[in-house]
Amino acid sequence: MSQIAIIADDHPLFRVALVQALQQILGPDVQLVQANSMAQLWQLLAQHPTTALVFLDLKLPDAEGFAGLTALRTEYPDINVLMVSAIEDPAVIKQSLQLGALAYIPKSAPLDILGEAVSAVLAGDSWVPQELIDEVNQAQDLIDQEFARRLEQLTPQQFRVLKMIADGLLNKQIAFEMQVQETTVKQHVSAILRKLNVNNRTLAGILFEKLKLPEHF
């Protein structure tokens, strides 16, 4: 069975260009699949359990900034995620790596640089552009690292509940969306508050909002 690599980007022309480039880099043994949204990415991941790589655009309309990356890493911790973005801000790159991306590839990168990044990830290493390494290391954290560590403790179900709390849904609405009992949702909420070290759902929702990309990017 061939391995799967998914390209998740909402720009069709860029997806086509990236497919052509990755075909040269990865060869015929890797099947390339395209998603134009996080919603479609989730569908493809369910259909392709052998997915090895995801090339994720940070600014997918429904990704909600770093929330999409965090959800992906929570749900599929064994998949290698490579961010591919037009944003080249060192703080954004640093935050992506801290939240679990293994590489951050600028959309302006030439083919040889793309190949270098993919090779590094396949070898088990992380990768950022050589010329940005010092700036990335020195950049300020966009998200408090204690919060990032606490997020890692959440199960996939708890992360989904947290997102719905941030969206303003009540327990009964969350239960309907997840097709579970309301008592199960209450248990998830209690665990979320404990793991995030907050005492109410409003504060939990505020913390989740920090995962969204600042508007000026």
C-alpha positions as CSV (number, residue, x, y, z in Angstrom):
1,M,0.0,0.0,0.0
2,S,1.4,3.4,-1.0
3,Q,1.9,6.1,1.5
4,I,-0.3,9.2,1.3
5,A,0.7,12.9,1.4
6,I,-2.0,15.5,1.7
7,I,-1.7,19.1,0.5
8,A,-4.1,21.3,2.4
9,D,-4.3,24.8,0.8
10,D,-7.3,26.9,-0.4
11,H,-5.4,28.2,-3.5
12,P,-5.9,25.7,-6.4
13,L,-3.0,27.0,-8.5
14,F,-0.6,26.7,-5.6
15,R,-1.8,23.1,-4.8
16,V,-1.2,22.1,-8.4
17,A,2.3,23.6,-8.3
18,L,3.1,21.9,-5.0
19,V,1.8,18.6,-6.4
20,Q,4.2,18.9,-9.4
21,A,7.1,19.8,-7.1
22,L,6.4,17.0,-4.6
23,Q,6.0,14.4,-7.4
24,Q,9.7,15.0,-8.2
25,I,10.8,15.0,-4.6
26,L,8.8,12.1,-3.2
27,G,8.6,9.8,-6.3
28,P,5.9,7.5,-7.5
29,D,5.5,5.5,-4.2
30,V,3.7,8.4,-2.5
31,Q,0.2,9.3,-3.5
32,L,-0.6,13.0,-3.4
33,V,-4.1,14.1,-2.3
34,Q,-5.5,17.6,-2.2
35,A,-7.7,19.4,0.4
36,N,-9.0,22.9,0.1
37,S,-10.1,23.3,3.7
38,M,-9.6,21.8,7.2
39,A,-13.1,20.2,6.8
40,Q,-11.9,18.4,3.7
41,L,-8.6,17.5,5.3
42,W,-10.4,15.7,8.1
43,Q,-12.4,13.7,5.6
44,L,-9.3,12.7,3.7
45,L,-7.5,11.7,6.9
46,A,-10.4,9.4,7.8
47,Q,-10.3,7.9,4.3
48,H,-6.5,7.5,4.2
49,P,-5.2,6.0,7.5
50,T,-1.7,5.5,5.9
51,T,-1.2,9.3,5.6
52,A,2.4,10.1,6.4
53,L,2.7,13.8,5.5
54,V,0.4,16.8,5.6
55,F,1.5,20.0,4.0
56,L,-0.7,22.5,5.8
57,D,-1.4,26.2,4.9
58,L,-1.5,28.2,8.1
59,K,-4.2,30.5,6.7
60,L,-6.8,28.0,5.6
61,P,-10.1,29.8,6.1
62,D,-11.5,27.3,8.6
63,A,-8.2,26.5,10.3
64,E,-8.5,29.4,12.8
65,G,-4.8,30.0,12.8
66,F,-2.8,27.6,15.1
67,A,-6.0,25.9,16.2
68,G,-6.0,23.8,13.0
69,L,-2.4,22.7,13.5
70,T,-3.1,21.9,17.2
71,A,-6.2,19.9,16.4
72,L,-4.3,18.0,13.8
73,R,-1.4,17.2,16.1
74,T,-3.9,16.2,18.9
75,E,-6.0,13.9,16.6
76,Y,-3.1,12.4,14.6
77,P,0.1,12.7,16.6
78,D,2.0,10.3,14.3
79,I,1.5,12.3,11.1
80,N,4.4,14.6,10.1
81,V,3.0,18.1,9.6
82,L,4.9,20.6,7.4
83,M,3.6,24.1,7.4
84,V,3.6,25.8,4.0
85,S,2.8,29.5,4.3
86,A,3.3,32.9,2.7
87,I,3.9,34.3,6.2
88,E,7.6,34.4,7.0
89,D,7.4,36.1,10.4
90,P,9.9,34.4,12.8
91,A,7.5,34.4,15.7
92,V,4.9,32.6,13.6
93,I,7.4,30.1,12.5
94,K,8.6,29.5,16.1
95,Q,5.0,29.0,17.3
96,S,4.3,26.5,14.6
97,L,7.2,24.4,15.6
98,Q,6.4,24.7,19.3
99,L,2.9,23.4,18.5
100,G,4.2,20.4,16.7
101,A,4.9,21.2,13.1
102,L,8.2,19.6,11.9
103,A,8.9,22.1,9.2
104,Y,8.0,25.6,8.1
105,I,8.3,26.2,4.4
106,P,7.8,29.6,2.9
107,K,5.7,29.6,-0.2
108,S,8.4,31.5,-2.0
109,A,10.9,28.6,-1.5
110,P,12.5,27.1,-4.6
111,L,12.3,23.4,-5.4
112,D,15.6,22.5,-3.9
113,I,14.7,24.1,-0.6
114,L,11.4,22.3,-0.6
115,G,13.3,19.1,-1.1
116,E,15.7,19.9,1.7
117,A,12.8,20.4,4.1
118,V,11.0,17.2,3.1
119,S,14.2,15.2,3.4
120,A,14.9,16.6,6.8
121,V,11.4,15.6,8.1
122,L,11.5,12.2,6.5
123,A,14.9,11.7,8.4
124,G,13.2,12.6,11.7
125,D,14.5,16.2,11.9
126,S,12.7,19.5,12.1
127,W,13.4,22.2,9.5
128,V,13.2,26.0,9.0
129,P,15.0,28.1,6.4
130,Q,18.7,28.4,7.2
131,E,18.6,32.2,7.0
132,L,15.8,32.5,9.6
133,I,17.1,30.1,12.2
134,D,18.6,32.8,14.5
135,E,15.6,35.1,14.2
136,V,13.2,32.2,15.0
137,N,15.2,31.2,18.1
138,Q,15.2,34.8,19.3
139,A,11.5,35.5,18.5
140,Q,9.0,36.2,21.2
141,D,6.5,33.5,22.0
142,L,3.0,34.2,20.6
143,I,1.4,31.7,23.0
144,D,2.4,31.1,26.6
145,Q,4.4,27.9,26.7
146,E,2.8,26.7,29.9
147,F,-0.6,26.9,28.0
148,A,0.9,25.0,25.1
149,R,2.1,22.2,27.4
150,R,-1.3,22.0,29.0
151,L,-3.0,21.8,25.6
152,E,-1.0,18.7,24.8
153,Q,-2.7,16.9,27.7
154,L,-6.1,17.2,26.1
155,T,-7.5,14.2,24.3
156,P,-8.9,14.8,20.8
157,Q,-12.5,14.7,22.2
158,Q,-11.6,17.3,24.8
159,F,-9.9,19.5,22.3
160,R,-13.1,19.4,20.1
161,V,-15.2,20.3,23.2
162,L,-12.8,23.2,24.0
163,K,-13.2,24.6,20.5
164,M,-17.0,24.4,20.8
165,I,-16.8,26.1,24.3
166,A,-14.9,28.9,22.6
167,D,-17.5,29.1,19.9
168,G,-20.1,29.7,22.7
169,L,-22.0,26.4,22.5
170,L,-23.8,25.1,25.6
171,N,-23.3,21.6,26.9
172,K,-26.5,20.4,25.4
173,Q,-25.5,21.8,22.0
174,I,-22.0,20.2,22.2
175,A,-23.7,16.9,23.1
176,F,-25.8,17.1,20.0
177,E,-22.8,18.0,17.8
178,M,-20.8,15.1,19.2
179,Q,-23.7,12.7,19.4
180,V,-23.0,11.9,23.1
181,Q,-24.8,12.3,26.4
182,E,-24.7,15.7,28.1
183,T,-23.2,14.0,31.1
184,T,-20.3,12.9,28.9
185,V,-19.8,16.5,27.8
186,K,-19.8,17.7,31.5
187,Q,-17.1,15.2,32.2
188,H,-15.0,16.5,29.3
189,V,-15.5,20.1,30.5
190,S,-14.4,19.2,34.0
191,A,-11.3,17.5,32.6
192,I,-10.5,20.5,30.3
193,L,-10.8,23.0,33.2
194,R,-8.5,20.8,35.4
195,K,-5.9,20.3,32.6
196,L,-5.9,24.0,31.6
197,N,-5.8,25.0,35.3
198,V,-8.8,27.4,35.0
199,N,-12.0,27.5,37.0
200,N,-14.6,28.2,34.5
201,R,-15.5,27.6,30.8
202,T,-15.3,31.3,29.9
203,L,-11.6,31.4,30.8
204,A,-11.0,28.1,28.9
205,G,-12.7,29.7,25.8
206,I,-10.5,32.8,26.1
207,L,-7.4,30.6,26.2
208,F,-8.5,28.8,23.1
209,E,-8.9,32.2,21.3
210,K,-5.1,32.7,21.7
211,L,-4.6,29.9,19.2
212,K,-6.0,32.1,16.4
213,L,-3.5,33.9,14.3
214,P,-3.2,37.6,15.1
215,E,-5.1,39.7,12.6
216,H,-2.1,41.6,11.3
217,F,-0.5,38.5,9.8
